[in-house]
Amino acid sequence: MENNTQIALSSFIRENDNDNQNLWCTDRIFNKSYTYLDFKYLLLAVSSLLSKTELKKIAICTENSAFFSVFFFSCLLSNKPPVLLGNFTKLSLVEDVDKYDLVVTDENIKDLPIKTFFIDYLAFDGLLKNAKDTFSTADLNNIKFNSEDNIVLYTSGSTGKSKAVIKTFKQMFDEAVTVASITENLAGTPNLKAIATVPPYHMYGLTFRIFQCLYQKITIEVPICHYTEELQSFKEPLVLISSPAFLKHIDYSKESPNIVFAISAGSALPKDIAAKFYQWTGTPITEIYGSTETNVMAYRFNRGLDELFTPFDGISFFENKDSFYLKSPFVLGDFKLDDKLCFENEHKFKIMGRTDKIAKIAEKRISLSLIEKLLKQDPKVLDVVALPLEKHQRNFIALVVKVSHADHEFFLIKANKIQFVKTLKEKLKDHIPQIAMPRFVRIVTDIPQNSMGKNIVLQLKELFND
């Protein structure tokens, strides 16, 4: 970092004399590749265009990491806060029009009530060609970011309505430097390529798929990876940026690709999946403990053996009145956590789960976590979510119960469902008051989750709209 006000691109992506040869990104689908020199030209071209507009907040809605990176950093260079929505659909874009002035996307989303800029490789290559005819070497060497420029991230809404979290470029840059401590052994690995199964428009994707890859100069594979077969198609050494939602569905009977580093975040990684992955690749999954609000907090190298988490440098925790608090350079003040931690020694800890989710029913505090724990003891219950629900101006507890396809067919018969629900309530009667007994139950074969494997409460509540 040069000073307190500006951060040069050269200190961020560790430039060298071969930036016209080193690959910044590749796209196997469209047979495209771009160098770090191309990246710099594109930043100058797009930031120049954005600087000429009166638009202030720009939502970047693309899974394409090349398009995303160029527009994200160009927004910062032109003093326009990039807006990352966490998740996006046409419906959510319509509902969230107050959050931005322009949508940049490569998706075929039509008739939005907001200005939309559609980007594809044809436009991308046109911008690059014009930039090479317009900008000088001096321009390329003078790309700097204001360290206090804002980045607006929205939480995924997995626990309700999404909320805005403001980060500065300096916070994200400092995080990249901090995270590099666990990836420094990758330096110098020939032909190393980063493959992601998560999008770049939330904190985890932004940190690892964008900032960390640029800072470590790891070539980014542009498209998201969806299947084991896609992973297998790569012969280069790979960095896998993934989540439990993807790792659970890998076909571990197939031959493993050359994964030299794997990372996961977003939700807890089951022990059996961590063990399978380690047996499959010989590489532990580096599991990250963090959130949109906090950035990264801790990590562990997970082989499925209950390994402990280690805080990143400069980060510490303390307990006060049965709650845990975070001290971190990435947040202001002491941040109260929603998780219970158990420290095995001064520096390493286990995550014991979230502090109880509490619903207030008829002035009584009811633990939704306890309800879920009790119901998961039933062998037919594969998963369950208890949530507060307002109906007829009263508060109730509702259940979304995941069962097998065979059991779901069985419960389509009304009498069978009634008996099953009665059995579930029997498990609760000695633990919660009668007035708080769940009144609404939906039996499903799948609980909606986002790309990070988190339950989406708003979608769950829609199940009870009839």
Buried (B, 14 or more C-beta within 10 A) or exposed (E): BEEEEBBBBBBBBBBEEEBEEBBBBBBBEEEBBBBBBBBBBBBBBBBBBBEEEEBEBBBBBBBBBBBBBBBBBBBBBBEBBBBBBBBBEEEBBEEBEEBBBBBBBBBEBEEBEBEBBEBEBEEBBEBBEBBEEEBEEEBBEEBBBBBEBBBBBBBBBBBEEBEEBEBBBBBBBBBBBBBBEBBEEBEEBEEBBBBBBBBBBBBBBBBBBBBBBBBBBBBBBBBBBEEBEBBEEBEBBBBBBBBBBBBEEBEEEEEBBBBBBBBBBBBEBBBEBBBBBBEBBEBBBBBBBBBBBBBBBBBBBBBBEEBBBBBBEEBEBEEEEEEBBBBBBBBEEEBEBBBBBEBEEEEBBBBEEEBBBEBEBEEEEBBBBBBBBBBBEBEBBBBBBBBBBEEEEEBBBBBBBBBEEEBBEBBEEEEEBEEBBEEBBEBBEEEBEEEBBBBBBBBBEEBBBBBBBBBBBBBBBEBBEE
